[in-house]
């Protein structure tokens, strides 16, 4: 999983009142040994902040899954749904839980290139 922080995702200026540091800590603690959480400076999808990219597990890759980009990961409930999905196998293994499917978006080609997807 890659969590965008820096440019505008994860900033108090853009999202006052959101515990950005606590979100990353909750993702790391929640995902545990089911995956890795990596923080990056900017994924070039600022209009959709906070952005989280969930990569498929080995089983998901075998099923043909690609990384899934999520927009507006701002609330503890959304963070919990991301954790549940990753712990359940993530893209290619299961559908996003709860309302998380409403956060899925397709990033620009440039954003995918910068994230190392293409």
C-alpha positions, 0 to 999 in steps of 0.5 A: 500500500502506498499512502500519499503525503506531502504535496497536499494529501496529509496536510492540515492546510487542505484537510483541517481536523484530520489526524493524518499521522494517526491515519498512517499509524492506523494503516500500519498497525491494522495491516500488520503482517498482511502487507507493507505501508509505504509513504510517498511525497506526491502521487499527482492526484491532488484533487482526490486527496487523501490518496491511497494505492492498494497493491494486490497480494500475490494471490491477487496478482495471480488473479490478474489484479492491478493496484487500486487507487482510492480517493478521499481516504479521510475518515477513520471508517474509510481507513478501517475499510482499507485495512479490512480489505488488505487483510482480506487479500485486497484487489483480485481476491475480494471486493472493496468492503462497505462504501470503499468502492465509491473511493476507487478511481482511475488515475492519469497515465502520468500519475501511474507512471510516477507511482511506478505502475507503468 
